Amino acid sequence: MPPTAMENVRVWGTRPSWFRTWAFPLFLIVVCPPTTVALWMIVVYHGGSVIDFVTHASWQEVAARFPLPSGTAAKISPGSTWCI
């Protein structure tokens, strides 16, 4: 008996995969926020020049300009009213 069309369709997530379940989501959670802050610093303080950021920014300068969490930020963030 020939297979039906539905038996040949590969559905996303039908196989257990540690990469799809843990590795890639964890990578995004860890890498995206610091990358966003670094891009913000490049645009705001270095005129959008990555080369200027890499050559002139020191660790002390980056740490001093790194935005810290605040109550105001928690109020602005959508869906975060549970922590106020």
N, C-alpha and C positions, 0 to 999 in steps of 0.2 A: 504494500500500500504506500503510495507516494506521500511525502510530508506535506502538510497544509502550509499555507502562507504564514500563519501565525507561529508555527513551529520554527521557522527560519529567522524570525525577527529576534534580534538581540536587544533586550531591554536593559537600560542603564541600571547597574547595581544588582543584577541577578546573581553574580558571583561574589562571594565574600572576598574583599580585597583590603588588606591592611593599609595600602597606600591611599585608597579612596576614603576609607573610614577614619584613619588616624593621621597619617603622615602629611598629606596635602592640606587638610583643614588646620592642623597644628602649625604647619609652615606659614599659612596665611595669617593666622592669629598672632604669631610671633613677629613676622616680618612687616606686615602692612602698617601698623601704627608708627614704628620708628621711621619707616620710609616716608610716610606722609609728613611727619614732623621735619625730617631732613629736607624734603622738597619745599616745605613751607619756609624754612630758614634760608634756603638757597634763593627763593623768589623775593622774600621780604628784605633780607639783610645783604644780599650779594647781587642784586639786580638780575637774578635769573641765571647767573654765570656759575656753572658747575666747577669750572677751572678755578675761578676766584674763590669759591667755597673751599675747595680741596687745598689750595695753596695758602690761603690766609686765615682760615678758621682754626682756632686752637680748641683743644678739648675743654679748657676752662670757659671759653666763649660759648661753645655749644651748650655746655652744662648750665651756664648762667641764663641763656636764652630759652632753654627747654621749658615748655609750658607745664606747670604743675597742676594737678587736679584741684578743683575748687568747688564750693557749693554752687556758685553761679553756673559753672559748666554743667554740673549735675542737673540743675533746673532747666537748662537749655536743651540737653540731650533728650530726644523723644523716647518715651518708654522707660525712663529712668526715675520716675516718681516714687518708686518703691524704696529708693535709698535715701530719700530726703527726710 
